[in-house]
Structures are given as structure tokens and as C-alpha cells.
Amino acid sequence: MFDPYGIQDRVTGRATRALTRIIYERLEGSYDPNEGPTPKQVEDAIDGLIDDVLGAFKARLRDHV
């Protein structure tokens, strides 16, 4: 896609920062701040976020059908 103004990069960067912030909020208090979250904790947080988003999307579809 031709993107002379770099809009795609800005959207991607903003989305990445927003998702990272949400994931850290989900992980808050569940890991040692000196070591950081484990890969499994991060994976579980991402899976939970995806499940929540898909669940909300399905609920919205049911409301409109």
C-alpha cells in the first residue's frame, strides 16, 4: 500500500503502545518487579485480552441479530 505520510507506521506504533499498556495493567501485581513477568504470564495476559475482545464482539453481534 502506498503510504507517503507514514500513517500506517503511526497507527501501528500507537496500537502497539496501547496494547502493551493494557497487558501490563492486566499483569499488575502478578510478578516480581525485579524480574519482570514470565513469558507464560505475558502469553496468558494476551490470551485473556483476545478472549475478552472476541467475547465483547460476539455479544455485540448477538445484540444486533
All heavy atoms as TSV, in Angstrom:
chain	resi	resn	atom	element	x	y	z
A	1	MET	N	N	0.841	-1.175	0.000
A	1	MET	CA	C	0.000	0.000	0.000
A	1	MET	C	C	0.886	1.238	0.000
A	1	MET	O	O	1.842	1.337	0.755
A	1	MET	CB	C	-0.881	-0.029	1.254
A	1	MET	CG	C	-1.711	1.187	1.435
A	1	MET	SD	S	-2.726	0.964	2.909
A	1	MET	CE	C	-3.005	2.650	3.286
A	2	PHE	N	N	0.568	2.175	-0.825
A	2	PHE	CA	C	1.317	3.425	-0.900
A	2	PHE	C	C	0.900	4.314	0.277
A	2	PHE	O	O	-0.268	4.630	0.441
A	2	PHE	CB	C	1.031	4.120	-2.234
A	2	PHE	CG	C	1.788	5.396	-2.406
A	2	PHE	CD1	C	3.171	5.386	-2.454
A	2	PHE	CD2	C	1.124	6.590	-2.521
A	2	PHE	CE1	C	3.879	6.563	-2.612
A	2	PHE	CE2	C	1.821	7.775	-2.680
A	2	PHE	CZ	C	3.210	7.764	-2.734
A	3	ASP	N	N	1.866	4.677	1.099
A	3	ASP	CA	C	1.582	5.454	2.318
A	3	ASP	C	C	2.627	6.566	2.448
A	3	ASP	O	O	3.542	6.484	3.262
A	3	ASP	CB	C	1.612	4.520	3.523
A	3	ASP	CG	C	1.230	5.196	4.828
A	3	ASP	OD1	O	0.697	6.316	4.801
A	3	ASP	OD2	O	1.489	4.599	5.885
A	4	PRO	N	N	2.485	7.619	1.647
A	4	PRO	CA	C	3.524	8.651	1.626
A	4	PRO	C	C	3.654	9.437	2.929
A	4	PRO	O	O	4.674	10.059	3.175
A	4	PRO	CB	C	3.092	9.571	0.488
A	4	PRO	CG	C	1.610	9.411	0.424
A	4	PRO	CD	C	1.366	7.972	0.780
A	5	TYR	N	N	2.652	9.401	3.783
A	5	TYR	CA	C	2.685	10.195	5.015
A	5	TYR	C	C	3.036	9.372	6.251
A	5	TYR	O	O	3.063	9.887	7.349
A	5	TYR	CB	C	1.351	10.900	5.229
A	5	TYR	CG	C	0.993	11.782	4.060
A	5	TYR	CD1	C	-0.025	11.424	3.194
A	5	TYR	CD2	C	1.713	12.946	3.801
A	5	TYR	CE1	C	-0.338	12.218	2.104
A	5	TYR	CE2	C	1.403	13.746	2.710
A	5	TYR	CZ	C	0.379	13.376	1.863
A	5	TYR	OH	O	0.086	14.158	0.784
A	6	GLY	N	N	3.293	8.076	6.082
A	6	GLY	CA	C	3.688	7.226	7.203
A	6	GLY	C	C	2.563	6.961	8.202
A	6	GLY	O	O	2.815	6.694	9.373
A	7	ILE	N	N	1.329	7.016	7.733
A	7	ILE	CA	C	0.181	6.819	8.630
A	7	ILE	C	C	0.181	5.411	9.207
A	7	ILE	O	O	-0.068	5.220	10.397
A	7	ILE	CB	C	-1.140	7.125	7.895
A	7	ILE	CG1	C	-1.206	8.624	7.582
A	7	ILE	CG2	C	-2.343	6.671	8.719
A	7	ILE	CD1	C	-2.343	9.016	6.677
A	8	GLN	N	N	0.483	4.418	8.380
A	8	GLN	CA	C	0.476	3.031	8.856
A	8	GLN	C	C	1.453	2.852	10.009
A	8	GLN	O	O	1.134	2.212	11.010
A	8	GLN	CB	C	0.801	2.073	7.725
A	8	GLN	CG	C	0.736	0.621	8.150
A	8	GLN	CD	C	0.962	-0.328	6.991
A	8	GLN	OE1	O	1.238	0.089	5.868
A	8	GLN	NE2	N	0.846	-1.610	7.263
A	9	ASP	N	N	2.645	3.403	9.894
A	9	ASP	CA	C	3.633	3.280	10.974
A	9	ASP	C	C	3.137	3.949	12.252
A	9	ASP	O	O	3.333	3.434	13.347
A	9	ASP	CB	C	4.973	3.898	10.572
A	9	ASP	CG	C	5.690	3.085	9.507
A	9	ASP	OD1	O	5.373	1.886	9.377
A	9	ASP	OD2	O	6.551	3.652	8.823
A	10	ARG	N	N	2.494	5.099	12.127
A	10	ARG	CA	C	1.992	5.785	13.322
A	10	ARG	C	C	0.855	5.005	13.976
A	10	ARG	O	O	0.793	4.900	15.200
A	10	ARG	CB	C	1.549	7.201	12.975
A	10	ARG	CG	C	2.742	8.128	12.748
A	10	ARG	CD	C	2.285	9.527	12.547
A	10	ARG	NE	N	1.907	9.629	11.134
A	10	ARG	CZ	C	1.413	10.715	10.580
A	10	ARG	NH1	N	1.219	11.795	11.273
A	10	ARG	NH2	N	1.106	10.736	9.309
A	11	VAL	N	N	-0.040	4.447	13.169
A	11	VAL	CA	C	-1.145	3.655	13.715
A	11	VAL	C	C	-0.599	2.409	14.392
A	11	VAL	O	O	-0.995	2.072	15.509
A	11	VAL	CB	C	-2.159	3.288	12.606
A	11	VAL	CG1	C	-3.150	2.253	13.101
A	11	VAL	CG2	C	-2.882	4.526	12.116
A	12	THR	N	N	0.340	1.744	13.732
A	12	THR	CA	C	0.924	0.534	14.295
A	12	THR	C	C	1.622	0.844	15.612
A	12	THR	O	O	1.462	0.118	16.592
A	12	THR	CB	C	1.905	-0.105	13.290
A	12	THR	OG1	O	1.193	-0.416	12.107
A	12	THR	CG2	C	2.529	-1.352	13.847
A	13	GLY	N	N	2.384	1.921	15.658
A	13	GLY	CA	C	3.080	2.301	16.879
A	13	GLY	C	C	2.125	2.617	18.010
A	13	GLY	O	O	2.318	2.180	19.151
A	14	ARG	N	N	1.069	3.365	17.716
A	14	ARG	CA	C	0.085	3.721	18.752
A	14	ARG	C	C	-0.652	2.485	19.238
A	14	ARG	O	O	-0.896	2.326	20.430
A	14	ARG	CB	C	-0.899	4.758	18.214
A	14	ARG	CG	C	-0.267	6.128	18.043
A	14	ARG	CD	C	-1.246	7.133	17.586
A	14	ARG	NE	N	-2.147	7.448	18.705
A	14	ARG	CZ	C	-3.195	8.235	18.593
A	14	ARG	NH1	N	-3.489	8.790	17.438
A	14	ARG	NH2	N	-3.960	8.481	19.625
A	15	ALA	N	N	-1.013	1.598	18.325
A	15	ALA	CA	C	-1.726	0.380	18.714
A	15	ALA	C	C	-0.830	-0.503	19.578
A	15	ALA	O	O	-1.287	-1.060	20.579
A	15	ALA	CB	C	-2.191	-0.376	17.470
A	16	THR	N	N	0.425	-0.612	19.206
A	16	THR	CA	C	1.363	-1.416	19.989
A	16	THR	C	C	1.514	-0.854	21.391
A	16	THR	O	O	1.495	-1.600	22.374
A	16	THR	CB	C	2.735	-1.485	19.282
A	16	THR	OG1	O	2.553	-2.091	18.000
A	16	THR	CG2	C	3.732	-2.282	20.087
A	17	ARG	N	N	1.671	0.454	21.512
A	17	ARG	CA	C	1.809	1.073	22.836
A	17	ARG	C	C	0.545	0.878	23.664
A	17	ARG	O	O	0.614	0.570	24.855
A	17	ARG	CB	C	2.141	2.558	22.699
A	17	ARG	CG	C	3.574	2.810	22.264
A	17	ARG	CD	C	3.955	4.276	22.356
A	17	ARG	NE	N	3.118	5.169	21.568
A	17	ARG	CZ	C	3.286	5.426	20.275
A	17	ARG	NH1	N	4.279	4.867	19.613
A	17	ARG	NH2	N	2.480	6.265	19.645
A	18	ALA	N	N	-0.616	1.018	23.040
A	18	ALA	CA	C	-1.876	0.851	23.770
A	18	ALA	C	C	-2.038	-0.592	24.255
A	18	ALA	O	O	-2.409	-0.824	25.412
A	18	ALA	CB	C	-3.054	1.253	22.888
A	19	LEU	N	N	-1.767	-1.551	23.391
A	19	LEU	CA	C	-1.887	-2.954	23.779
A	19	LEU	C	C	-0.875	-3.325	24.855
A	19	LEU	O	O	-1.190	-4.062	25.790
A	19	LEU	CB	C	-1.721	-3.866	22.566
A	19	LEU	CG	C	-2.874	-3.842	21.577
A	19	LEU	CD1	C	-2.509	-4.598	20.314
A	19	LEU	CD2	C	-4.134	-4.406	22.200
A	20	THR	N	N	0.333	-2.792	24.753
A	20	THR	CA	C	1.350	-3.054	25.767
A	20	THR	C	C	0.900	-2.518	27.116
A	20	THR	O	O	1.036	-3.193	28.148
A	20	THR	CB	C	2.695	-2.421	25.351
A	20	THR	OG1	O	3.092	-2.989	24.103
A	20	THR	CG2	C	3.774	-2.678	26.389
A	21	ARG	N	N	0.335	-1.320	27.130
A	21	ARG	CA	C	-0.154	-0.726	28.378
A	21	ARG	C	C	-1.275	-1.585	28.986
A	21	ARG	O	O	-1.287	-1.860	30.185
A	21	ARG	CB	C	-0.653	0.704	28.126
A	21	ARG	CG	C	-1.062	1.428	29.383
A	21	ARG	CD	C	-1.460	2.878	29.132
A	21	ARG	NE	N	-2.532	2.997	28.156
A	21	ARG	CZ	C	-2.411	3.569	26.951
A	21	ARG	NH1	N	-1.278	4.093	26.565
A	21	ARG	NH2	N	-3.438	3.636	26.131
A	22	ILE	N	N	-2.190	-2.064	28.156
A	22	ILE	CA	C	-3.294	-2.903	28.639
A	22	ILE	C	C	-2.748	-4.211	29.217
A	22	ILE	O	O	-3.193	-4.670	30.272
A	22	ILE	CB	C	-4.302	-3.183	27.505
A	22	ILE	CG1	C	-5.036	-1.893	27.133
A	22	ILE	CG2	C	-5.286	-4.281	27.900
A	22	ILE	CD1	C	-5.823	-1.986	25.842
A	23	ILE	N	N	-1.779	-4.803	28.550
A	23	ILE	CA	C	-1.206	-6.062	29.024
A	23	ILE	C	C	-0.508	-5.859	30.360
A	23	ILE	O	O	-0.664	-6.651	31.289
A	23	ILE	CB	C	-0.278	-6.671	27.958
A	23	ILE	CG1	C	-1.129	-7.148	26.778
A	23	ILE	CG2	C	0.545	-7.816	28.535
A	23	ILE	CD1	C	-0.353	-7.439	25.522
A	24	TYR	N	N	0.259	-4.773	30.494
A	24	TYR	CA	C	0.910	-4.501	31.781
A	24	TYR	C	C	-0.116	-4.250	32.883
A	24	TYR	O	O	0.088	-4.663	34.024
A	24	TYR	CB	C	1.884	-3.318	31.676
A	24	TYR	CG	C	3.275	-3.747	31.293
A	24	TYR	CD1	C	3.780	-3.470	30.031
A	24	TYR	CD2	C	4.081	-4.445	32.180
A	24	TYR	CE1	C	5.055	-3.869	29.675
A	24	TYR	CE2	C	5.349	-4.853	31.836
A	24	TYR	CZ	C	5.836	-4.562	30.578
A	24	TYR	OH	O	7.092	-4.972	30.231
A	25	GLU	N	N	-1.230	-3.596	32.558
A	25	GLU	CA	C	-2.287	-3.396	33.556
A	25	GLU	C	C	-2.867	-4.729	34.005
A	25	GLU	O	O	-3.149	-4.935	35.181
A	25	GLU	CB	C	-3.384	-2.499	32.990
A	25	GLU	CG	C	-2.971	-1.049	32.868
A	25	GLU	CD	C	-3.993	-0.201	32.126
A	25	GLU	OE1	O	-5.053	-0.727	31.725
A	25	GLU	OE2	O	-3.713	0.994	31.942
A	26	ARG	N	N	-3.032	-5.656	33.071
A	26	ARG	CA	C	-3.552	-6.988	33.418
A	26	ARG	C	C	-2.565	-7.759	34.283
A	26	ARG	O	O	-2.955	-8.582	35.094
A	26	ARG	CB	C	-3.852	-7.793	32.151
A	26	ARG	CG	C	-5.076	-7.327	31.430
A	26	ARG	CD	C	-5.236	-8.081	30.118
A	26	ARG	NE	N	-6.563	-7.868	29.608
A	26	ARG	CZ	C	-7.586	-8.704	29.806
A	26	ARG	NH1	N	-7.420	-9.808	30.473
A	26	ARG	NH2	N	-8.775	-8.423	29.339
A	27	LEU	N	N	-1.277	-7.512	34.078
A	27	LEU	CA	C	-0.233	-8.223	34.821
A	27	LEU	C	C	0.081	-7.575	36.168
A	27	LEU	O	O	0.778	-8.174	36.985
A	27	LEU	CB	C	1.059	-8.265	33.989
A	27	LEU	CG	C	1.044	-9.155	32.759
A	27	LEU	CD1	C	2.259	-8.866	31.894
A	27	LEU	CD2	C	1.003	-10.613	33.167
A	28	GLU	N	N	-0.431	-6.396	36.394
A	28	GLU	CA	C	-0.069	-5.628	37.580
A	28	GLU	C	C	-0.213	-6.447	38.860
A	28	GLU	O	O	-1.247	-7.045	39.126
A	28	GLU	CB	C	-0.946	-4.381	37.675
A	28	GLU	CG	C	-0.479	-3.393	38.704
A	28	GLU	CD	C	-1.265	-2.100	38.627
A	28	GLU	OE1	O	-1.570	-1.653	37.513
A	28	GLU	OE2	O	-1.566	-1.561	39.695
A	29	GLY	N	N	0.862	-6.482	39.642
A	29	GLY	CA	C	0.856	-7.181	40.915
A	29	GLY	C	C	1.047	-8.689	40.822
A	29	GLY	O	O	1.097	-9.367	41.839
A	30	SER	N	N	1.167	-9.223	39.620
A	30	SER	CA	C	1.264	-10.680	39.485
A	30	SER	C	C	2.696	-11.162	39.230
A	30	SER	O	O	2.904	-12.343	39.008
A	30	SER	CB	C	0.355	-11.160	38.352
A	30	SER	OG	O	0.841	-10.732	37.101
A	31	TYR	N	N	3.661	-10.248	39.244
A	31	TYR	CA	C	5.044	-10.672	39.000
A	31	TYR	C	C	6.004	-9.861	39.863
A	31	TYR	O	O	5.666	-8.799	40.375
A	31	TYR	CB	C	5.404	-10.527	37.521
A	31	TYR	CG	C	5.353	-9.102	36.999
A	31	TYR	CD1	C	6.485	-8.285	37.044
A	31	TYR	CD2	C	4.190	-8.582	36.459
A	31	TYR	CE1	C	6.442	-6.985	36.574
A	31	TYR	CE2	C	4.139	-7.288	35.994
A	31	TYR	CZ	C	5.271	-6.494	36.042
A	31	TYR	OH	O	5.230	-5.207	35.577
A	32	ASP	N	N	7.197	-10.392	40.002
A	32	ASP	CA	C	8.257	-9.731	40.767
A	32	ASP	C	C	8.811	-8.574	39.927
A	32	ASP	O	O	9.331	-8.802	38.838
A	32	ASP	CB	C	9.362	-10.736	41.073
A	32	ASP	CG	C	10.514	-10.145	41.863
A	32	ASP	OD1	O	10.534	-8.918	42.086
A	32	ASP	OD2	O	11.404	-10.920	42.254
A	33	PRO	N	N	8.688	-7.326	40.413
A	33	PRO	CA	C	9.151	-6.188	39.619
A	33	PRO	C	C	10.651	-6.215	39.316
A	33	PRO	O	O	11.100	-5.595	38.364
A	33	PRO	CB	C	8.794	-4.968	40.455
A	33	PRO	CG	C	8.210	-5.445	41.719
A	33	PRO	CD	C	8.088	-6.937	41.665
A	34	ASN	N	N	11.412	-6.953	40.110
A	34	ASN	CA	C	12.849	-7.055	39.853
A	34	ASN	C	C	13.171	-8.014	38.708
A	34	ASN	O	O	14.238	-7.929	38.112
A	34	ASN	CB	C	13.593	-7.512	41.118
A	34	ASN	CG	C	13.468	-6.500	42.233
A	34	ASN	OD1	O	13.537	-5.302	42.003
A	34	ASN	ND2	N	13.254	-6.985	43.440
A	35	GLU	N	N	12.253	-8.925	38.429
A	35	GLU	CA	C	12.492	-9.922	37.381
A	35	GLU	C	C	11.591	-9.745	36.172
A	35	GLU	O	O	11.891	-10.223	35.089
A	35	GLU	CB	C	12.301	-11.327	37.958
A	35	GLU	CG	C	13.308	-11.663	39.035
A	35	GLU	CD	C	13.148	-13.074	39.550
A	35	GLU	OE1	O	12.557	-13.904	38.829
A	35	GLU	OE2	O	13.618	-13.337	40.660
A	36	GLY	N	N	10.456	-9.117	36.348
A	36	GLY	CA	C	9.514	-8.959	35.249
A	36	GLY	C	C	8.625	-10.174	35.104
A	36	GLY	O	O	8.863	-11.214	35.718
A	37	PRO	N	N	7.599	-10.060	34.288
A	37	PRO	CA	C	6.681	-11.188	34.091
A	37	PRO	C	C	7.347	-12.307	33.300
A	37	PRO	O	O	8.237	-12.066	32.487
A	37	PRO	CB	C	5.522	-10.576	33.307
A	37	PRO	CG	C	6.098	-9.393	32.630
A	37	PRO	CD	C	7.200	-8.895	33.507
A	38	THR	N	N	6.893	-13.522	33.563
A	38	THR	CA	C	7.403	-14.664	32.799
A	38	THR	C	C	6.734	-14.668	31.425
A	38	THR	O	O	5.664	-14.074	31.233
A	38	THR	CB	C	7.074	-15.992	33.512
A	38	THR	OG1	O	5.651	-16.162	33.522
A	38	THR	CG2	C	7.632	-16.025	34.926
A	39	PRO	N	N	7.351	-15.346	30.459
A	39	PRO	CA	C	6.711	-15.458	29.146
A	39	PRO	C	C	5.306	-16.059	29.239
A	39	PRO	O	O	4.390	-15.645	28.517
A	39	PRO	CB	C	7.663	-16.366	28.360
A	39	PRO	CG	C	9.001	-16.126	28.984
A	39	PRO	CD	C	8.699	-15.919	30.454
A	40	LYS	N	N	5.119	-17.014	30.146
A	40	LYS	CA	C	3.795	-17.645	30.320
A	40	LYS	C	C	2.777	-16.628	30.833
A	40	LYS	O	O	1.624	-16.613	30.380
A	40	LYS	CB	C	3.918	-18.826	31.290
A	40	LYS	CG	C	2.606	-19.491	31.631
A	40	LYS	CD	C	2.064	-20.303	30.484
A	40	LYS	CE	C	0.887	-21.124	30.951
A	40	LYS	NZ	N	-0.263	-20.996	30.114
A	41	GLN	N	N	3.180	-15.770	31.776
A	41	GLN	CA	C	2.267	-14.754	32.287
A	41	GLN	C	C	1.858	-13.777	31.184
A	41	GLN	O	O	0.692	-13.399	31.084
A	41	GLN	CB	C	2.907	-13.985	33.445
A	41	GLN	CG	C	3.020	-14.780	34.724
A	41	GLN	CD	C	3.817	-14.039	35.775
A	41	GLN	OE1	O	4.907	-13.562	35.519
A	41	GLN	NE2	N	3.243	-13.944	36.969
A	42	VAL	N	N	2.824	-13.389	30.357
A	42	VAL	CA	C	2.528	-12.473	29.252
A	42	VAL	C	C	1.595	-13.157	28.256
A	42	VAL	O	O	0.605	-12.565	27.803
A	42	VAL	CB	C	3.824	-12.003	28.563
A	42	VAL	CG1	C	3.513	-11.184	27.317
A	42	VAL	CG2	C	4.688	-11.202	29.532
A	43	GLU	N	N	1.874	-14.411	27.932
A	43	GLU	CA	C	1.032	-15.164	26.998
A	43	GLU	C	C	-0.393	-15.278	27.539
A	43	GLU	O	O	-1.363	-15.084	26.795
A	43	GLU	CB	C	1.629	-16.548	26.778
A	43	GLU	CG	C	0.890	-17.386	25.765
A	43	GLU	CD	C	1.558	-18.725	25.549
A	43	GLU	OE1	O	2.790	-18.767	25.385
A	43	GLU	OE2	O	0.828	-19.737	25.560
A	44	ASP	N	N	-0.537	-15.580	28.818
A	44	ASP	CA	C	-1.866	-15.683	29.422
A	44	ASP	C	C	-2.595	-14.341	29.400
A	44	ASP	O	O	-3.808	-14.287	29.160
A	44	ASP	CB	C	-1.765	-16.200	30.861
A	44	ASP	CG	C	-1.368	-17.669	30.934
A	44	ASP	OD1	O	-1.418	-18.363	29.887
A	44	ASP	OD2	O	-0.993	-18.113	32.039
A	45	ALA	N	N	-1.875	-13.248	29.643
A	45	ALA	CA	C	-2.490	-11.918	29.612
A	45	ALA	C	C	-2.974	-11.582	28.202
A	45	ALA	O	O	-4.070	-11.050	28.018
A	45	ALA	CB	C	-1.512	-10.862	30.109
A	46	ILE	N	N	-2.173	-11.923	27.202
A	46	ILE	CA	C	-2.559	-11.675	25.810
A	46	ILE	C	C	-3.765	-12.533	25.440
A	46	ILE	O	O	-4.730	-12.045	24.832
A	46	ILE	CB	C	-1.375	-11.943	24.856
A	46	ILE	CG1	C	-0.282	-10.896	25.088
A	46	ILE	CG2	C	-1.831	-11.944	23.396
A	46	ILE	CD1	C	1.037	-11.225	24.401
A	47	ASP	N	N	-3.735	-13.809	25.814
A	47	ASP	CA	C	-4.864	-14.698	25.528
A	47	ASP	C	C	-6.144	-14.197	26.192
A	47	ASP	O	O	-7.219	-14.222	25.592
A	47	ASP	CB	C	-4.566	-16.126	25.995
A	47	ASP	CG	C	-3.541	-16.827	25.124
A	47	ASP	OD1	O	-3.239	-16.334	24.012
A	47	ASP	OD2	O	-3.023	-17.874	25.571
A	48	GLY	N	N	-6.027	-13.728	27.439
A	48	GLY	CA	C	-7.193	-13.191	28.138
A	48	GLY	C	C	-7.744	-11.958	27.459
A	48	GLY	O	O	-8.961	-11.778	27.345
A	49	LEU	N	N	-6.860	-11.097	26.991
A	49	LEU	CA	C	-7.283	-9.889	26.285
A	49	LEU	C	C	-8.014	-10.247	24.998
A	49	LEU	O	O	-9.084	-9.706	24.700
A	49	LEU	CB	C	-6.066	-9.007	25.989
A	49	LEU	CG	C	-6.316	-7.749	25.178
A	49	LEU	CD1	C	-7.288	-6.823	25.887
A	49	LEU	CD2	C	-4.999	-7.040	24.904
A	50	ILE	N	N	-7.447	-11.178	24.245
A	50	ILE	CA	C	-8.095	-11.618	22.999
A	50	ILE	C	C	-9.461	-12.225	23.294
A	50	ILE	O	O	-10.443	-11.928	22.605
A	50	ILE	CB	C	-7.188	-12.609	22.241
A	50	ILE	CG1	C	-5.948	-11.876	21.709
A	50	ILE	CG2	C	-7.943	-13.305	21.106
A	50	ILE	CD1	C	-4.866	-12.790	21.186
A	51	ASP	N	N	-9.553	-13.079	24.319
A	51	ASP	CA	C	-10.834	-13.684	24.685
A	51	ASP	C	C	-11.860	-12.616	25.064
A	51	ASP	O	O	-13.032	-12.706	24.665
A	51	ASP	CB	C	-10.660	-14.660	25.847
A	51	ASP	CG	C	-9.911	-15.924	25.453
A	51	ASP	OD1	O	-9.775	-16.193	24.237
A	51	ASP	OD2	O	-9.455	-16.638	26.365
A	52	ASP	N	N	-11.436	-11.601	25.814
A	52	ASP	CA	C	-12.352	-10.524	26.210
A	52	ASP	C	C	-12.848	-9.738	25.006
A	52	ASP	O	O	-14.031	-9.417	24.897
A	52	ASP	CB	C	-11.679	-9.572	27.201
A	52	ASP	CG	C	-11.456	-10.192	28.565
A	52	ASP	OD1	O	-11.986	-11.303	28.817
A	52	ASP	OD2	O	-10.747	-9.567	29.373
A	53	VAL	N	N	-11.936	-9.429	24.091
A	53	VAL	CA	C	-12.311	-8.660	22.896
A	53	VAL	C	C	-13.263	-9.475	22.019
A	53	VAL	O	O	-14.289	-8.967	21.554
A	53	VAL	CB	C	-11.057	-8.229	22.106
A	53	VAL	CG1	C	-11.434	-7.672	20.740
A	53	VAL	CG2	C	-10.261	-7.207	22.901
A	54	LEU	N	N	-12.933	-10.749	21.795
A	54	LEU	CA	C	-13.810	-11.590	20.976
A	54	LEU	C	C	-15.167	-11.790	21.637
A	54	LEU	O	O	-16.199	-11.786	20.965
A	54	LEU	CB	C	-13.149	-12.942	20.701
A	54	LEU	CG	C	-11.952	-12.905	19.756
A	54	LEU	CD1	C	-11.330	-14.295	19.633
A	54	LEU	CD2	C	-12.343	-12.378	18.395
A	55	GLY	N	N	-15.177	-11.946	22.965
A	55	GLY	CA	C	-16.441	-12.101	23.679
A	55	GLY	C	C	-17.310	-10.862	23.558
A	55	GLY	O	O	-18.524	-10.966	23.338
A	56	ALA	N	N	-16.699	-9.704	23.676
A	56	ALA	CA	C	-17.455	-8.451	23.534
A	56	ALA	C	C	-17.977	-8.293	22.109
A	56	ALA	O	O	-19.113	-7.858	21.900
A	56	ALA	CB	C	-16.573	-7.267	23.911
A	57	PHE	N	N	-17.160	-8.663	21.135
A	57	PHE	CA	C	-17.575	-8.574	19.741
A	57	PHE	C	C	-18.758	-9.501	19.462
A	57	PHE	O	O	-19.742	-9.105	18.833
A	57	PHE	CB	C	-16.390	-8.922	18.830
A	57	PHE	CG	C	-16.691	-8.791	17.372
A	57	PHE	CD1	C	-16.865	-7.548	16.794
A	57	PHE	CD2	C	-16.798	-9.922	16.577
A	57	PHE	CE1	C	-17.148	-7.427	15.438
A	57	PHE	CE2	C	-17.074	-9.813	15.227
A	57	PHE	CZ	C	-17.252	-8.562	14.648
A	58	LYS	N	N	-18.680	-10.732	19.961
A	58	LYS	CA	C	-19.780	-11.683	19.766
A	58	LYS	C	C	-21.062	-11.187	20.449
A	58	LYS	O	O	-22.141	-11.330	19.886
A	58	LYS	CB	C	-19.396	-13.058	20.319
A	58	LYS	CG	C	-18.374	-13.783	19.484
A	58	LYS	CD	C	-18.001	-15.112	20.126
A	58	LYS	CE	C	-16.900	-15.802	19.385
A	58	LYS	NZ	N	-16.497	-17.052	20.039
A	59	ALA	N	N	-20.927	-10.615	21.635
A	59	ALA	CA	C	-22.104	-10.089	22.333
A	59	ALA	C	C	-22.753	-8.963	21.535
A	59	ALA	O	O	-23.974	-8.879	21.452
A	59	ALA	CB	C	-21.708	-9.601	23.724
A	60	ARG	N	N	-21.925	-8.100	20.950
A	60	ARG	CA	C	-22.461	-7.006	20.129
A	60	ARG	C	C	-23.188	-7.558	18.899
A	60	ARG	O	O	-24.231	-7.039	18.505
A	60	ARG	CB	C	-21.355	-6.055	19.684
A	60	ARG	CG	C	-20.665	-5.286	20.771
A	60	ARG	CD	C	-21.427	-4.080	21.180
A	60	ARG	NE	N	-21.751	-3.228	20.072
A	60	ARG	CZ	C	-21.709	-1.928	20.098
A	60	ARG	NH1	N	-21.326	-1.321	21.177
A	60	ARG	NH2	N	-22.056	-1.221	19.053
A	61	LEU	N	N	-22.616	-8.606	18.305
A	61	LEU	CA	C	-23.269	-9.204	17.141
A	61	LEU	C	C	-24.617	-9.804	17.539
A	61	LEU	O	O	-25.600	-9.653	16.802
A	61	LEU	CB	C	-22.381	-10.295	16.539
A	61	LEU	CG	C	-21.206	-9.817	15.688
A	61	LEU	CD1	C	-20.372	-11.006	15.230
A	61	LEU	CD2	C	-21.682	-9.023	14.502
A	62	ARG	N	N	-24.670	-10.479	18.687
A	62	ARG	CA	C	-25.929	-11.064	19.147
A	62	ARG	C	C	-26.971	-9.983	19.392
A	62	ARG	O	O	-28.154	-10.184	19.106
A	62	ARG	CB	C	-25.713	-11.869	20.419
A	62	ARG	CG	C	-25.202	-13.261	20.209
A	62	ARG	CD	C	-25.308	-14.087	21.475
A	62	ARG	NE	N	-24.493	-13.515	22.553
A	62	ARG	CZ	C	-23.259	-13.885	22.837
A	62	ARG	NH1	N	-22.687	-14.828	22.143
A	62	ARG	NH2	N	-22.603	-13.321	23.823
A	63	ASP	N	N	-26.554	-8.849	19.899
A	63	ASP	CA	C	-27.479	-7.746	20.156
A	63	ASP	C	C	-28.091	-7.195	18.880
A	63	ASP	O	O	-29.185	-6.642	18.902
A	63	ASP	CB	C	-26.786	-6.603	20.909
A	63	ASP	CG	C	-26.412	-6.992	22.335
A	63	ASP	OD1	O	-26.931	-8.012	22.837
A	63	ASP	OD2	O	-25.596	-6.256	22.925
A	64	HIS	N	N	-27.394	-7.334	17.767
A	64	HIS	CA	C	-27.860	-6.740	16.512
A	64	HIS	C	C	-28.520	-7.748	15.587
A	64	HIS	O	O	-28.926	-7.402	14.503
A	64	HIS	CB	C	-26.693	-6.077	15.800
A	64	HIS	CG	C	-26.216	-4.837	16.457
A	64	HIS	ND1	N	-26.458	-4.515	17.766
A	64	HIS	CD2	C	-25.498	-3.800	15.985
A	64	HIS	CE1	C	-25.927	-3.370	18.075
A	64	HIS	NE2	N	-25.319	-2.906	17.006
A	65	VAL	N	N	-28.591	-9.000	16.024
A	65	VAL	CA	C	-29.186	-10.033	15.160
A	65	VAL	C	C	-30.593	-10.316	15.595
A	65	VAL	O	O	-31.031	-10.179	16.652
A	65	VAL	CB	C	-28.337	-11.315	15.199
A	65	VAL	CG1	C	-29.025	-12.434	14.433
A	65	VAL	CG2	C	-26.972	-11.052	14.622
